[in-house]
């Protein structure tokens, strides 16, 4: 029976920290019968001993603990036969962590979903929350009505680590942009330039990256890399200037030394007329596949 056929299924939430509490509260508000369990007494966590009883009580269990070592400890206590159940792991970690959890869960007979949470506890259950899922497509489709209660769900793919990759890549974008801004502010401050005046011009190059994202993706999909505002030789000149300018900065050069080496290698290989997208070019063997997936983004709330 799917969640759609049973509009008030029982759901278990393991771990009652900030995210777990928000998940449990939103599920209750959506009409779900929620069983909770926490290692220590916590608000809303009724005693269910042993933990295996809490997991056995529901077809769908969310594990919302701090890290993957804690996930593995939970799975050790969850029982030896979880056939017919789905375990959703809501924990930021590496792709390797997600694969290891998926293997452990499969060994217990359950379906696995990894969840990447692009949301704060306060936004769980709102249109501002996006939660990425990967793993069992069957489990995702079965429980998507419940998953929608927590925020806009996106199915990242059947690879168990796809959500972790997507999630960390989005965090990486933020870190790259924020650290890039900090490097720029450090640079102009060191030169005696007014940071407030500089900040008024910083949005333009950042905006170019955002506006150009669809074209960049299209270039990668086509395998053609037009030069745009500069070819690789032009980019290499600027990158080398930036490396010199950033020498001695607390945050380093932002990886530009490796970028310069890549640009030089492409130019030496006769690719100097290409644009910057050529630096990553075609996907490498072994990269995560991009199989077509039905991406669920419905924001409807029951």
RAPE-V803192 format. One record per residue. N is the residue number from 1. PHI is phi in whole degrees, 0 to 359 (NA if undefined). NEAR is the number of other ideal C-beta (glycine too) atoms within 12 Angstrom. Layout:
n = {N:N}
phi = {PHI:PHI}
near = {NEAR:NEAR}
This chain:
n = {1:2:3:4:5:6:7:8:9:10:11:12:13:14:15:16:17:18:19:20:21:22:23:24:25:26:27:28:29:30:31:32:33:34:35:36:37:38:39:40:41:42:43:44:45:46:47:48:49:50:51:52:53:54:55:56:57:58:59:60:61:62:63:64:65:66:67:68:69:70:71:72:73:74:75:76:77:78:79:80:81:82:83:84:85:86:87:88:89:90:91:92:93:94:95:96:97:98:99:100:101:102:103:104:105:106:107:108:109:110:111:112:113:114:115:116:117:118:119:120:121:122:123:124:125:126:127:128:129:130:131:132:133:134:135:136:137:138:139:140:141:142:143:144:145:146:147:148:149:150:151:152:153:154:155:156:157:158:159:160:161:162:163:164:165:166:167:168:169:170:171:172:173:174:175:176:177:178:179:180:181:182:183:184:185:186:187:188:189:190:191:192:193:194:195:196:197:198:199:200:201:202:203:204:205:206:207:208:209:210:211:212:213:214:215:216:217:218:219:220:221:222:223:224:225:226:227:228:229:230:231:232:233:234:235:236:237:238:239:240:241:242:243:244:245:246:247:248:249:250:251:252:253:254:255:256:257:258:259:260:261:262:263:264:265:266:267:268:269:270:271:272:273:274:275:276:277:278:279:280:281:282:283:284:285:286:287:288:289:290:291:292:293:294:295:296:297:298:299:300:301:302}
phi = {NA:274:299:294:279:234:293:230:288:276:228:253:239:256:101:246:284:299:290:300:295:295:298:298:298:291:295:297:297:273:91:275:273:253:258:239:212:219:296:237:305:210:305:81:258:292:295:228:237:284:304:304:294:294:292:293:287:224:281:232:235:259:257:238:246:286:204:288:303:293:300:297:295:299:295:297:268:283:116:261:224:247:304:83:248:241:248:256:262:255:203:287:196:273:304:296:301:296:296:295:295:298:295:295:293:299:294:270:90:260:277:242:230:267:236:259:261:262:194:265:306:292:262:304:89:244:292:281:264:239:237:265:234:213:125:287:295:300:295:299:294:294:253:300:300:288:299:296:296:266:144:295:276:234:269:277:146:276:297:298:261:298:295:296:297:300:299:292:297:293:300:299:301:296:298:300:292:292:291:298:296:297:299:296:294:298:296:289:298:297:270:79:274:294:294:294:296:299:301:294:255:291:293:295:294:296:296:298:296:297:295:272:304:300:292:297:298:299:298:295:292:280:77:238:229:298:290:62:288:200:271:297:296:295:296:298:300:293:299:295:298:295:301:295:296:269:302:87:289:301:265:72:263:74:83:290:298:293:297:299:296:295:299:298:295:294:296:298:272:86:254:299:275:286:267:296:299:296:296:251:49:284:300:276:304:91:295:303:294:238:300:295:230:285:265:271:234:300:256:298:244:298}
near = {15:20:31:17:12:20:16:20:31:26:41:44:47:45:37:35:29:23:36:40:26:34:45:41:25:35:41:23:18:28:20:35:22:36:32:39:39:30:24:11:12:21:16:23:27:20:18:26:13:17:30:24:20:35:41:26:28:35:31:45:53:49:48:42:34:22:21:29:16:26:36:25:20:40:36:20:26:36:26:16:14:31:18:20:37:42:45:52:49:48:37:29:34:21:30:17:29:41:27:26:44:37:20:28:37:24:21:30:20:36:33:42:49:51:49:41:41:30:31:16:25:16:22:36:33:22:17:18:33:32:45:42:51:41:39:31:28:18:36:39:25:27:41:33:31:46:46:32:39:46:40:30:38:34:37:41:32:29:29:37:36:38:47:39:30:34:35:28:21:23:21:16:19:15:18:19:22:18:22:28:24:23:30:29:24:24:28:24:19:18:14:10:18:13:20:12:13:22:18:12:17:25:16:13:17:20:13:16:19:15:13:20:16:12:21:24:13:15:25:23:16:15:15:19:28:21:20:21:13:19:24:34:25:21:33:29:19:21:30:22:17:25:25:17:21:28:18:14:25:16:22:19:26:28:22:28:19:16:24:28:18:25:33:22:19:28:24:14:15:12:25:23:20:30:29:33:29:32:29:21:24:16:13:8:7:8:16:25:17:17:15:10:24:18:22:25:22:19:21:16:19:19}
